[in-house]
Amino acid sequence: MEKIKLMIAENDEDENLFMVEGFLSTGLYEVIGNALSGEELLQQLERPDQPKPDLIITDQNMQGKTGFDVIRTLKANPKFSSIPIIVLSTASTRAMIDKFKELGGYAYMVKPDTFTEYDRLAHSLYHQLVAEWSGGEL
């Protein structure tokens, strides 16, 4: 089983830490980039030594570049346009979800209620991705 190479952008330092720990604890992901802003994520992606991720997870509500801004920027760049982007947010209004889909995002998910639930979210997401990407096996 191959690990999913993941980059994360989450501006809340505590939530960022718990998110990274939750995904790593599953043994299913390799976190190859971790940013505290949309700008930082985009800068990391452009570094020549940065491996290309299989998946990007970004918070929606960040100062500066929001999750939607990250999607717009990456979908406009042929080098990164094929990378699936998931937005995690505390808000899930129909307007936000529709805008997300319009921009070409992969999935819009509501953040877990507690930090300790990120491992459950990571497991569930992994199995969904494996089923969609390769018919059951990465």
LUMTI-660843 format. One record per atom (N, C-alpha, C, O): x, y, z; residue number from 1; atom name. Coordinates in steps of 0.2 Angstrom, whole numbers, plus 5000, padded with zeros to 4 digits. Example, Ala and Ser with C-alpha at 12.3 -4.5 7.8 and 13.67 -1.06 7.14 Angstrom:
% LUMTI-660843
<<5066, 4972, 5039>, 1, 'N'>;
<<5062, 4978, 5039>, 1, 'CA'>;
<<5066, 4984, 5039>, 1, 'C'>;
<<5071, 4983, 5042>, 1, 'O'>;
<<5064, 4989, 5035>, 2, 'N'>;
<<5068, 4995, 5036>, 2, 'CA'>;
<<5064, 5000, 5039>, 2, 'C'>;
<<5067, 5006, 5040>, 2, 'O'>;
% end
This chain:
% LUMTI-660843
<<5004, 4994, 5000>, 1, 'N'>;
<<5000, 5000, 5000>, 1, 'CA'>;
<<5004, 5006, 5000>, 1, 'C'>;
<<5009, 5007, 5004>, 1, 'O'>;
<<5003, 5010, 4995>, 2, 'N'>;
<<5007, 5017, 4994>, 2, 'CA'>;
<<5004, 5022, 4998>, 2, 'C'>;
<<4998, 5023, 4998>, 2, 'O'>;
<<5008, 5026, 5002>, 3, 'N'>;
<<5005, 5032, 5005>, 3, 'CA'>;
<<5004, 5038, 5001>, 3, 'C'>;
<<5007, 5039, 4995>, 3, 'O'>;
<<4998, 5041, 5002>, 4, 'N'>;
<<4996, 5047, 4999>, 4, 'CA'>;
<<5001, 5053, 5001>, 4, 'C'>;
<<5001, 5054, 5007>, 4, 'O'>;
<<5004, 5056, 4996>, 5, 'N'>;
<<5008, 5062, 4998>, 5, 'CA'>;
<<5004, 5068, 4998>, 5, 'C'>;
<<5000, 5070, 4994>, 5, 'O'>;
<<5004, 5071, 5004>, 6, 'N'>;
<<4999, 5076, 5006>, 6, 'CA'>;
<<5003, 5083, 5008>, 6, 'C'>;
<<5008, 5083, 5011>, 6, 'O'>;
<<4999, 5088, 5006>, 7, 'N'>;
<<5001, 5095, 5008>, 7, 'CA'>;
<<4995, 5098, 5012>, 7, 'C'>;
<<4990, 5097, 5009>, 7, 'O'>;
<<4997, 5101, 5017>, 8, 'N'>;
<<4991, 5104, 5021>, 8, 'CA'>;
<<4993, 5112, 5022>, 8, 'C'>;
<<4998, 5114, 5023>, 8, 'O'>;
<<4987, 5116, 5022>, 9, 'N'>;
<<4987, 5123, 5023>, 9, 'CA'>;
<<4982, 5124, 5029>, 9, 'C'>;
<<4976, 5123, 5027>, 9, 'O'>;
<<4984, 5126, 5035>, 10, 'N'>;
<<4979, 5127, 5040>, 10, 'CA'>;
<<4982, 5133, 5044>, 10, 'C'>;
<<4988, 5132, 5047>, 10, 'O'>;
<<4979, 5138, 5045>, 11, 'N'>;
<<4982, 5144, 5048>, 11, 'CA'>;
<<4982, 5144, 5056>, 11, 'C'>;
<<4986, 5147, 5059>, 11, 'O'>;
<<4977, 5140, 5059>, 12, 'N'>;
<<4977, 5139, 5066>, 12, 'CA'>;
<<4982, 5134, 5068>, 12, 'C'>;
<<4982, 5128, 5066>, 12, 'O'>;
<<4987, 5136, 5072>, 13, 'N'>;
<<4993, 5132, 5074>, 13, 'CA'>;
<<4991, 5126, 5077>, 13, 'C'>;
<<4994, 5121, 5076>, 13, 'O'>;
<<4987, 5126, 5082>, 14, 'N'>;
<<4985, 5120, 5086>, 14, 'CA'>;
<<4981, 5115, 5081>, 14, 'C'>;
<<4982, 5109, 5081>, 14, 'O'>;
<<4976, 5118, 5077>, 15, 'N'>;
<<4973, 5114, 5073>, 15, 'CA'>;
<<4977, 5111, 5067>, 15, 'C'>;
<<4976, 5105, 5066>, 15, 'O'>;
<<4982, 5115, 5065>, 16, 'N'>;
<<4987, 5112, 5060>, 16, 'CA'>;
<<4991, 5106, 5063>, 16, 'C'>;
<<4991, 5101, 5060>, 16, 'O'>;
<<4993, 5107, 5069>, 17, 'N'>;
<<4997, 5102, 5073>, 17, 'CA'>;
<<4992, 5095, 5073>, 17, 'C'>;
<<4995, 5090, 5072>, 17, 'O'>;
<<4986, 5096, 5076>, 18, 'N'>;
<<4982, 5090, 5076>, 18, 'CA'>;
<<4980, 5087, 5070>, 18, 'C'>;
<<4979, 5081, 5069>, 18, 'O'>;
<<4979, 5091, 5065>, 19, 'N'>;
<<4978, 5089, 5058>, 19, 'CA'>;
<<4983, 5084, 5055>, 19, 'C'>;
<<4982, 5079, 5053>, 19, 'O'>;
<<4989, 5087, 5056>, 20, 'N'>;
<<4995, 5083, 5054>, 20, 'CA'>;
<<4996, 5077, 5057>, 20, 'C'>;
<<4997, 5072, 5055>, 20, 'O'>;
<<4996, 5077, 5064>, 21, 'N'>;
<<4996, 5071, 5068>, 21, 'CA'>;
<<4991, 5066, 5067>, 21, 'C'>;
<<4992, 5060, 5066>, 21, 'O'>;
<<4985, 5068, 5065>, 22, 'N'>;
<<4979, 5064, 5064>, 22, 'CA'>;
<<4981, 5060, 5057>, 22, 'C'>;
<<4979, 5054, 5057>, 22, 'O'>;
<<4983, 5064, 5052>, 23, 'N'>;
<<4984, 5061, 5046>, 23, 'CA'>;
<<4990, 5056, 5046>, 23, 'C'>;
<<4990, 5050, 5043>, 23, 'O'>;
<<4995, 5058, 5050>, 24, 'N'>;
<<5001, 5054, 5050>, 24, 'CA'>;
<<5000, 5048, 5054>, 24, 'C'>;
<<5003, 5042, 5053>, 24, 'O'>;
<<4996, 5048, 5060>, 25, 'N'>;
<<4994, 5043, 5064>, 25, 'CA'>;
<<4991, 5037, 5060>, 25, 'C'>;
<<4992, 5031, 5063>, 25, 'O'>;
<<4988, 5038, 5055>, 26, 'N'>;
<<4985, 5032, 5051>, 26, 'CA'>;
<<4990, 5028, 5047>, 26, 'C'>;
<<4989, 5022, 5046>, 26, 'O'>;
<<4996, 5031, 5046>, 27, 'N'>;
<<5001, 5027, 5042>, 27, 'CA'>;
<<4999, 5027, 5035>, 27, 'C'>;
<<5003, 5023, 5031>, 27, 'O'>;
<<4994, 5031, 5033>, 28, 'N'>;
<<4992, 5030, 5026>, 28, 'CA'>;
<<4994, 5037, 5022>, 28, 'C'>;
<<4993, 5037, 5016>, 28, 'O'>;
<<4997, 5041, 5025>, 29, 'N'>;
<<4999, 5048, 5022>, 29, 'CA'>;
<<5006, 5049, 5024>, 29, 'C'>;
<<5009, 5048, 5029>, 29, 'O'>;
<<5009, 5053, 5019>, 30, 'N'>;
<<5016, 5056, 5020>, 30, 'CA'>;
<<5015, 5063, 5019>, 30, 'C'>;
<<5013, 5066, 5014>, 30, 'O'>;
<<5015, 5067, 5025>, 31, 'N'>;
<<5014, 5074, 5024>, 31, 'CA'>;
<<5021, 5077, 5022>, 31, 'C'>;
<<5026, 5078, 5025>, 31, 'O'>;
<<5021, 5080, 5015>, 32, 'N'>;
<<5027, 5082, 5012>, 32, 'CA'>;
<<5027, 5090, 5012>, 32, 'C'>;
<<5032, 5093, 5010>, 32, 'O'>;
<<5022, 5093, 5015>, 33, 'N'>;
<<5022, 5100, 5015>, 33, 'CA'>;
<<5017, 5102, 5020>, 33, 'C'>;
<<5011, 5099, 5021>, 33, 'O'>;
<<5018, 5107, 5024>, 34, 'N'>;
<<5014, 5110, 5029>, 34, 'CA'>;
<<5014, 5117, 5030>, 34, 'C'>;
<<5020, 5120, 5031>, 34, 'O'>;
<<5009, 5121, 5029>, 35, 'N'>;
<<5009, 5128, 5029>, 35, 'CA'>;
<<5004, 5131, 5033>, 35, 'C'>;
<<4999, 5128, 5035>, 35, 'O'>;
<<5006, 5137, 5036>, 36, 'N'>;
<<5001, 5141, 5040>, 36, 'CA'>;
<<4997, 5146, 5036>, 36, 'C'>;
<<4993, 5150, 5040>, 36, 'O'>;
<<4998, 5146, 5030>, 37, 'N'>;
<<4994, 5151, 5026>, 37, 'CA'>;
<<4993, 5148, 5019>, 37, 'C'>;
<<4997, 5144, 5017>, 37, 'O'>;
<<4989, 5151, 5015>, 38, 'N'>;
<<4988, 5149, 5008>, 38, 'CA'>;
<<4994, 5152, 5004>, 38, 'C'>;
<<4997, 5148, 4999>, 38, 'O'>;
<<4997, 5157, 5006>, 39, 'N'>;
<<5003, 5160, 5002>, 39, 'CA'>;
<<5009, 5155, 5003>, 39, 'C'>;
<<5013, 5154, 4999>, 39, 'O'>;
<<5010, 5153, 5010>, 40, 'N'>;
<<5015, 5149, 5011>, 40, 'CA'>;
<<5015, 5142, 5008>, 40, 'C'>;
<<5020, 5139, 5005>, 40, 'O'>;
<<5009, 5139, 5007>, 41, 'N'>;
<<5008, 5133, 5003>, 41, 'CA'>;
<<5010, 5134, 4996>, 41, 'C'>;
<<5013, 5130, 4993>, 41, 'O'>;
<<5008, 5139, 4993>, 42, 'N'>;
<<5009, 5141, 4986>, 42, 'CA'>;
<<5017, 5142, 4985>, 42, 'C'>;
<<5020, 5139, 4980>, 42, 'O'>;
<<5020, 5145, 4990>, 43, 'N'>;
<<5027, 5146, 4990>, 43, 'CA'>;
<<5031, 5139, 4990>, 43, 'C'>;
<<5036, 5137, 4987>, 43, 'O'>;
<<5029, 5135, 4995>, 44, 'N'>;
<<5031, 5128, 4995>, 44, 'CA'>;
<<5031, 5124, 4989>, 44, 'C'>;
<<5036, 5120, 4987>, 44, 'O'>;
<<5025, 5124, 4986>, 45, 'N'>;
<<5024, 5120, 4980>, 45, 'CA'>;
<<5029, 5123, 4974>, 45, 'C'>;
<<5031, 5118, 4970>, 45, 'O'>;
<<5031, 5129, 4974>, 46, 'N'>;
<<5035, 5131, 4969>, 46, 'CA'>;
<<5043, 5130, 4970>, 46, 'C'>;
<<5047, 5131, 4965>, 46, 'O'>;
<<5044, 5128, 4976>, 47, 'N'>;
<<5051, 5126, 4977>, 47, 'CA'>;
<<5054, 5120, 4973>, 47, 'C'>;
<<5050, 5115, 4972>, 47, 'O'>;
<<5060, 5121, 4970>, 48, 'N'>;
<<5062, 5116, 4965>, 48, 'CA'>;
<<5063, 5109, 4969>, 48, 'C'>;
<<5062, 5104, 4965>, 48, 'O'>;
<<5064, 5109, 4975>, 49, 'N'>;
<<5065, 5102, 4979>, 49, 'CA'>;
<<5059, 5099, 4981>, 49, 'C'>;
<<5059, 5094, 4985>, 49, 'O'>;
<<5053, 5103, 4980>, 50, 'N'>;
<<5047, 5100, 4983>, 50, 'CA'>;
<<5044, 5095, 4979>, 50, 'C'>;
<<5042, 5096, 4973>, 50, 'O'>;
<<5043, 5089, 4982>, 51, 'N'>;
<<5039, 5084, 4978>, 51, 'CA'>;
<<5032, 5086, 4976>, 51, 'C'>;
<<5029, 5090, 4980>, 51, 'O'>;
<<5029, 5083, 4971>, 52, 'N'>;
<<5022, 5085, 4969>, 52, 'CA'>;
<<5018, 5081, 4973>, 52, 'C'>;
<<5018, 5075, 4974>, 52, 'O'>;
<<5013, 5084, 4977>, 53, 'N'>;
<<5008, 5080, 4981>, 53, 'CA'>;
<<5003, 5077, 4977>, 53, 'C'>;
<<5002, 5079, 4971>, 53, 'O'>;
<<5000, 5071, 4980>, 54, 'N'>;
<<4995, 5068, 4977>, 54, 'CA'>;
<<4988, 5071, 4979>, 54, 'C'>;
<<4983, 5071, 4976>, 54, 'O'>;
<<4988, 5075, 4984>, 55, 'N'>;
<<4982, 5078, 4987>, 55, 'CA'>;
<<4984, 5085, 4991>, 55, 'C'>;
<<4990, 5085, 4995>, 55, 'O'>;
<<4980, 5090, 4991>, 56, 'N'>;
<<4981, 5096, 4995>, 56, 'CA'>;
<<4975, 5097, 4999>, 56, 'C'>;
<<4969, 5096, 4996>, 56, 'O'>;
<<4976, 5098, 5005>, 57, 'N'>;
<<4970, 5100, 5010>, 57, 'CA'>;
<<4971, 5107, 5012>, 57, 'C'>;
<<4977, 5108, 5015>, 57, 'O'>;
<<4966, 5111, 5012>, 58, 'N'>;
<<4967, 5118, 5014>, 58, 'CA'>;
<<4961, 5120, 5018>, 58, 'C'>;
<<4956, 5118, 5016>, 58, 'O'>;
<<4963, 5124, 5023>, 59, 'N'>;
<<4957, 5128, 5026>, 59, 'CA'>;
<<4954, 5133, 5022>, 59, 'C'>;
<<4958, 5135, 5017>, 59, 'O'>;
<<4948, 5134, 5023>, 60, 'N'>;
<<4945, 5139, 5019>, 60, 'CA'>;
<<4946, 5146, 5021>, 60, 'C'>;
<<4948, 5151, 5018>, 60, 'O'>;
<<4945, 5147, 5028>, 61, 'N'>;
<<4945, 5154, 5031>, 61, 'CA'>;
<<4952, 5156, 5033>, 61, 'C'>;
<<4953, 5155, 5039>, 61, 'O'>;
<<4956, 5158, 5029>, 62, 'N'>;
<<4963, 5160, 5031>, 62, 'CA'>;
<<4964, 5167, 5029>, 62, 'C'>;
<<4961, 5170, 5024>, 62, 'O'>;
<<4968, 5171, 5033>, 63, 'N'>;
<<4969, 5178, 5031>, 63, 'CA'>;
<<4974, 5178, 5025>, 63, 'C'>;
<<4977, 5173, 5024>, 63, 'O'>;
<<4973, 5183, 5020>, 64, 'N'>;
<<4977, 5183, 5014>, 64, 'CA'>;
<<4974, 5178, 5009>, 64, 'C'>;
<<4968, 5179, 5008>, 64, 'O'>;
<<4977, 5173, 5007>, 65, 'N'>;
<<4974, 5169, 5002>, 65, 'CA'>;
<<4970, 5163, 5005>, 65, 'C'>;
<<4972, 5160, 5010>, 65, 'O'>;
<<4963, 5163, 5004>, 66, 'N'>;
<<4959, 5158, 5007>, 66, 'CA'>;
<<4959, 5152, 5003>, 66, 'C'>;
<<4963, 5151, 4998>, 66, 'O'>;
<<4956, 5147, 5005>, 67, 'N'>;
<<4956, 5140, 5002>, 67, 'CA'>;
<<4953, 5141, 4994>, 67, 'C'>;
<<4956, 5138, 4990>, 67, 'O'>;
<<4949, 5145, 4993>, 68, 'N'>;
<<4946, 5147, 4986>, 68, 'CA'>;
<<4952, 5150, 4982>, 68, 'C'>;
<<4952, 5148, 4976>, 68, 'O'>;
<<4956, 5154, 4985>, 69, 'N'>;
<<4961, 5157, 4982>, 69, 'CA'>;
<<4966, 5152, 4980>, 69, 'C'>;
<<4969, 5152, 4974>, 69, 'O'>;
<<4968, 5148, 4984>, 70, 'N'>;
<<4972, 5142, 4983>, 70, 'CA'>;
<<4970, 5138, 4977>, 70, 'C'>;
<<4974, 5137, 4972>, 70, 'O'>;
<<4964, 5136, 4977>, 71, 'N'>;
<<4961, 5132, 4971>, 71, 'CA'>;
<<4962, 5136, 4965>, 71, 'C'>;
<<4964, 5134, 4960>, 71, 'O'>;
<<4959, 5143, 4965>, 72, 'N'>;
<<4960, 5147, 4959>, 72, 'CA'>;
<<4967, 5147, 4956>, 72, 'C'>;
<<4968, 5146, 4950>, 72, 'O'>;
<<4972, 5148, 4960>, 73, 'N'>;
<<4979, 5149, 4958>, 73, 'CA'>;
<<4981, 5142, 4955>, 73, 'C'>;
<<4985, 5142, 4950>, 73, 'O'>;
<<4980, 5136, 4959>, 74, 'N'>;
<<4983, 5130, 4957>, 74, 'CA'>;
<<4979, 5127, 4950>, 74, 'C'>;
<<4982, 5124, 4946>, 74, 'O'>;
<<4973, 5128, 4950>, 75, 'N'>;
<<4969, 5126, 4944>, 75, 'CA'>;
<<4971, 5130, 4938>, 75, 'C'>;
<<4970, 5128, 4932>, 75, 'O'>;
<<4974, 5136, 4939>, 76, 'N'>;
<<4976, 5140, 4933>, 76, 'CA'>;
<<4983, 5138, 4931>, 76, 'C'>;
<<4985, 5141, 4926>, 76, 'O'>;
<<4986, 5134, 4935>, 77, 'N'>;
<<4993, 5133, 4933>, 77, 'CA'>;
<<4994, 5125, 4931>, 77, 'C'>;
<<4992, 5121, 4935>, 77, 'O'>;
<<4995, 5124, 4924>, 78, 'N'>;
<<4995, 5117, 4922>, 78, 'CA'>;
<<5000, 5112, 4926>, 78, 'C'>;
<<4998, 5106, 4926>, 78, 'O'>;
<<5005, 5115, 4929>, 79, 'N'>;
<<5009, 5111, 4933>, 79, 'CA'>;
<<5006, 5108, 4939>, 79, 'C'>;
<<5007, 5102, 4941>, 79, 'O'>;
<<5001, 5111, 4941>, 80, 'N'>;
<<4997, 5109, 4947>, 80, 'CA'>;
<<4990, 5108, 4946>, 80, 'C'>;
<<4986, 5106, 4951>, 80, 'O'>;
<<4987, 5109, 4941>, 81, 'N'>;
<<4980, 5109, 4940>, 81, 'CA'>;
<<4977, 5102, 4941>, 81, 'C'>;
<<4971, 5102, 4942>, 81, 'O'>;
<<4980, 5097, 4940>, 82, 'N'>;
<<4978, 5090, 4941>, 82, 'CA'>;
<<4978, 5088, 4948>, 82, 'C'>;
<<4975, 5082, 4950>, 82, 'O'>;
<<4981, 5091, 4953>, 83, 'N'>;
<<4981, 5089, 4960>, 83, 'CA'>;
<<4974, 5090, 4963>, 83, 'C'>;
<<4971, 5096, 4963>, 83, 'O'>;
<<4971, 5085, 4966>, 84, 'N'>;
<<4964, 5086, 4969>, 84, 'CA'>;
<<4965, 5090, 4976>, 84, 'C'>;
<<4970, 5090, 4979>, 84, 'O'>;
<<4961, 5095, 4977>, 85, 'N'>;
<<4961, 5100, 4982>, 85, 'CA'>;
<<4955, 5099, 4986>, 85, 'C'>;
<<4949, 5099, 4984>, 85, 'O'>;
<<4956, 5098, 4993>, 86, 'N'>;
<<4950, 5097, 4997>, 86, 'CA'>;
<<4950, 5103, 5002>, 86, 'C'>;
<<4955, 5105, 5005>, 86, 'O'>;
<<4945, 5106, 5003>, 87, 'N'>;
<<4944, 5112, 5007>, 87, 'CA'>;
<<4940, 5109, 5014>, 87, 'C'>;
<<4935, 5106, 5013>, 87, 'O'>;
<<4944, 5111, 5019>, 88, 'N'>;
<<4941, 5109, 5026>, 88, 'CA'>;
<<4938, 5116, 5029>, 88, 'C'>;
<<4942, 5121, 5029>, 88, 'O'>;
<<4932, 5116, 5031>, 89, 'N'>;
<<4930, 5122, 5034>, 89, 'CA'>;
<<4925, 5121, 5040>, 89, 'C'>;
<<4922, 5115, 5040>, 89, 'O'>;
<<4924, 5126, 5044>, 90, 'N'>;
<<4919, 5125, 5049>, 90, 'CA'>;
<<4912, 5127, 5046>, 90, 'C'>;
<<4907, 5125, 5049>, 90, 'O'>;
<<4912, 5131, 5040>, 91, 'N'>;
<<4905, 5133, 5037>, 91, 'CA'>;
<<4904, 5128, 5031>, 91, 'C'>;
<<4908, 5126, 5028>, 91, 'O'>;
<<4897, 5127, 5031>, 92, 'N'>;
<<4895, 5123, 5025>, 92, 'CA'>;
<<4889, 5125, 5022>, 92, 'C'>;
<<4884, 5121, 5021>, 92, 'O'>;
<<4889, 5132, 5020>, 93, 'N'>;
<<4883, 5134, 5017>, 93, 'CA'>;
<<4883, 5132, 5009>, 93, 'C'>;
<<4888, 5130, 5006>, 93, 'O'>;
<<4877, 5132, 5007>, 94, 'N'>;
<<4876, 5129, 5000>, 94, 'CA'>;
<<4880, 5134, 4995>, 94, 'C'>;
<<4883, 5131, 4990>, 94, 'O'>;
<<4880, 5140, 4996>, 95, 'N'>;
<<4884, 5145, 4992>, 95, 'CA'>;
<<4891, 5144, 4992>, 95, 'C'>;
<<4894, 5144, 4987>, 95, 'O'>;
<<4894, 5142, 4998>, 96, 'N'>;
<<4901, 5140, 4998>, 96, 'CA'>;
<<4903, 5134, 4994>, 96, 'C'>;
<<4908, 5133, 4991>, 96, 'O'>;
<<4899, 5129, 4995>, 97, 'N'>;
<<4900, 5122, 4992>, 97, 'CA'>;
<<4899, 5123, 4985>, 97, 'C'>;
<<4903, 5120, 4981>, 97, 'O'>;
<<4894, 5127, 4982>, 98, 'N'>;
<<4893, 5128, 4975>, 98, 'CA'>;
<<4899, 5132, 4972>, 98, 'C'>;
<<4901, 5130, 4967>, 98, 'O'>;
<<4902, 5137, 4976>, 99, 'N'>;
<<4907, 5141, 4973>, 99, 'CA'>;
<<4913, 5136, 4973>, 99, 'C'>;
<<4917, 5136, 4968>, 99, 'O'>;
<<4914, 5132, 4978>, 100, 'N'>;
<<4920, 5127, 4978>, 100, 'CA'>;
<<4920, 5122, 4972>, 100, 'C'>;
<<4925, 5121, 4968>, 100, 'O'>;
<<4914, 5120, 4970>, 101, 'N'>;
<<4913, 5115, 4965>, 101, 'CA'>;
<<4914, 5119, 4958>, 101, 'C'>;
<<4918, 5116, 4954>, 101, 'O'>;
<<4912, 5125, 4958>, 102, 'N'>;
<<4913, 5129, 4952>, 102, 'CA'>;
<<4920, 5130, 4950>, 102, 'C'>;
<<4923, 5131, 4945>, 102, 'O'>;
<<4924, 5131, 4956>, 103, 'N'>;
<<4932, 5132, 4955>, 103, 'CA'>;
<<4935, 5126, 4953>, 103, 'C'>;
<<4941, 5126, 4952>, 103, 'O'>;
<<4932, 5120, 4954>, 104, 'N'>;
<<4936, 5114, 4952>, 104, 'CA'>;
<<4939, 5110, 4958>, 104, 'C'>;
<<4943, 5106, 4957>, 104, 'O'>;
<<4936, 5112, 4964>, 105, 'N'>;
<<4939, 5108, 4970>, 105, 'CA'>;
<<4937, 5101, 4970>, 105, 'C'>;
<<4932, 5099, 4966>, 105, 'O'>;
<<4940, 5097, 4973>, 106, 'N'>;
<<4939, 5089, 4973>, 106, 'CA'>;
<<4933, 5088, 4979>, 106, 'C'>;
<<4929, 5084, 4977>, 106, 'O'>;
<<4934, 5090, 4985>, 107, 'N'>;
<<4929, 5089, 4990>, 107, 'CA'>;
<<4929, 5095, 4995>, 107, 'C'>;
<<4934, 5098, 4996>, 107, 'O'>;
<<4923, 5096, 4997>, 108, 'N'>;
<<4922, 5101, 5002>, 108, 'CA'>;
<<4920, 5098, 5009>, 108, 'C'>;
<<4914, 5095, 5009>, 108, 'O'>;
<<4924, 5098, 5014>, 109, 'N'>;
<<4922, 5094, 5020>, 109, 'CA'>;
<<4922, 5099, 5026>, 109, 'C'>;
<<4925, 5104, 5026>, 109, 'O'>;
<<4917, 5097, 5031>, 110, 'N'>;
<<4917, 5101, 5037>, 110, 'CA'>;
<<4922, 5098, 5042>, 110, 'C'>;
<<4923, 5092, 5042>, 110, 'O'>;
<<4926, 5103, 5045>, 111, 'N'>;
<<4931, 5100, 5050>, 111, 'CA'>;
<<4927, 5096, 5055>, 111, 'C'>;
<<4922, 5097, 5057>, 111, 'O'>;
<<4931, 5091, 5058>, 112, 'N'>;
<<4929, 5088, 5064>, 112, 'CA'>;
<<4927, 5092, 5070>, 112, 'C'>;
<<4930, 5098, 5070>, 112, 'O'>;
<<4923, 5090, 5074>, 113, 'N'>;
<<4921, 5094, 5080>, 113, 'CA'>;
<<4926, 5094, 5085>, 113, 'C'>;
<<4927, 5099, 5088>, 113, 'O'>;
<<4931, 5089, 5085>, 114, 'N'>;
<<4936, 5089, 5090>, 114, 'CA'>;
<<4943, 5087, 5086>, 114, 'C'>;
<<4942, 5084, 5081>, 114, 'O'>;
<<4948, 5090, 5089>, 115, 'N'>;
<<4955, 5088, 5086>, 115, 'CA'>;
<<4956, 5081, 5085>, 115, 'C'>;
<<4960, 5079, 5081>, 115, 'O'>;
<<4954, 5077, 5090>, 116, 'N'>;
<<4955, 5070, 5090>, 116, 'CA'>;
<<4952, 5066, 5085>, 116, 'C'>;
<<4953, 5060, 5084>, 116, 'O'>;
<<4947, 5069, 5081>, 117, 'N'>;
<<4944, 5065, 5076>, 117, 'CA'>;
<<4947, 5066, 5069>, 117, 'C'>;
<<4944, 5063, 5064>, 117, 'O'>;
<<4953, 5069, 5069>, 118, 'N'>;
<<4956, 5070, 5062>, 118, 'CA'>;
<<4959, 5063, 5060>, 118, 'C'>;
<<4959, 5062, 5054>, 118, 'O'>;
<<4960, 5058, 5064>, 119, 'N'>;
<<4963, 5052, 5062>, 119, 'CA'>;
<<4957, 5048, 5059>, 119, 'C'>;
<<4958, 5044, 5054>, 119, 'O'>;
<<4951, 5049, 5061>, 120, 'N'>;
<<4945, 5045, 5058>, 120, 'CA'>;
<<4943, 5048, 5051>, 120, 'C'>;
<<4942, 5045, 5047>, 120, 'O'>;
<<4944, 5055, 5051>, 121, 'N'>;
<<4943, 5058, 5045>, 121, 'CA'>;
<<4948, 5056, 5040>, 121, 'C'>;
<<4946, 5055, 5034>, 121, 'O'>;
<<4954, 5055, 5042>, 122, 'N'>;
<<4960, 5053, 5037>, 122, 'CA'>;
<<4959, 5046, 5035>, 122, 'C'>;
<<4960, 5045, 5029>, 122, 'O'>;
<<4956, 5042, 5039>, 123, 'N'>;
<<4955, 5035, 5037>, 123, 'CA'>;
<<4949, 5035, 5032>, 123, 'C'>;
<<4950, 5032, 5026>, 123, 'O'>;
<<4944, 5038, 5033>, 124, 'N'>;
<<4938, 5038, 5029>, 124, 'CA'>;
<<4940, 5041, 5022>, 124, 'C'>;
<<4938, 5038, 5017>, 124, 'O'>;
<<4944, 5047, 5022>, 125, 'N'>;
<<4946, 5050, 5016>, 125, 'CA'>;
<<4950, 5045, 5012>, 125, 'C'>;
<<4949, 5045, 5006>, 125, 'O'>;
<<4955, 5042, 5015>, 126, 'N'>;
<<4959, 5038, 5012>, 126, 'CA'>;
<<4956, 5032, 5008>, 126, 'C'>;
<<4957, 5031, 5002>, 126, 'O'>;
<<4951, 5029, 5011>, 127, 'N'>;
<<4947, 5024, 5008>, 127, 'CA'>;
<<4943, 5026, 5002>, 127, 'C'>;
<<4942, 5023, 4997>, 127, 'O'>;
<<4940, 5032, 5003>, 128, 'N'>;
<<4936, 5035, 4998>, 128, 'CA'>;
<<4941, 5037, 4992>, 128, 'C'>;
<<4939, 5035, 4986>, 128, 'O'>;
<<4947, 5039, 4993>, 129, 'N'>;
<<4952, 5041, 4987>, 129, 'CA'>;
<<4954, 5035, 4984>, 129, 'C'>;
<<4954, 5035, 4978>, 129, 'O'>;
<<4956, 5030, 4988>, 130, 'N'>;
<<4958, 5024, 4985>, 130, 'CA'>;
<<4953, 5021, 4980>, 130, 'C'>;
<<4954, 5019, 4974>, 130, 'O'>;
<<4947, 5021, 4982>, 131, 'N'>;
<<4941, 5018, 4978>, 131, 'CA'>;
<<4940, 5022, 4972>, 131, 'C'>;
<<4939, 5019, 4966>, 131, 'O'>;
<<4941, 5029, 4972>, 132, 'N'>;
<<4940, 5033, 4966>, 132, 'CA'>;
<<4946, 5033, 4962>, 132, 'C'>;
<<4945, 5033, 4956>, 132, 'O'>;
<<4952, 5033, 4964>, 133, 'N'>;
<<4958, 5034, 4960>, 133, 'CA'>;
<<4960, 5028, 4957>, 133, 'C'>;
<<4962, 5028, 4951>, 133, 'O'>;
<<4959, 5022, 4960>, 134, 'N'>;
<<4962, 5016, 4957>, 134, 'CA'>;
<<4958, 5010, 4957>, 134, 'C'>;
<<4960, 5004, 4957>, 134, 'O'>;
<<4951, 5011, 4959>, 135, 'N'>;
<<4947, 5005, 4959>, 135, 'CA'>;
<<4949, 5000, 4965>, 135, 'C'>;
<<4947, 4994, 4965>, 135, 'O'>;
<<4952, 5003, 4970>, 136, 'N'>;
<<4952, 4999, 4976>, 136, 'CA'>;
<<4959, 4999, 4979>, 136, 'C'>;
<<4960, 4997, 4985>, 136, 'O'>;
<<4965, 5000, 4975>, 137, 'N'>;
<<4971, 4999, 4978>, 137, 'CA'>;
<<4976, 5004, 4975>, 137, 'C'>;
<<4976, 5005, 4969>, 137, 'O'>;
<<4979, 5008, 4980>, 138, 'N'>;
<<4984, 5013, 4978>, 138, 'CA'>;
<<4991, 5010, 4976>, 138, 'C'>;
<<4995, 5013, 4974>, 138, 'O'>;
% end
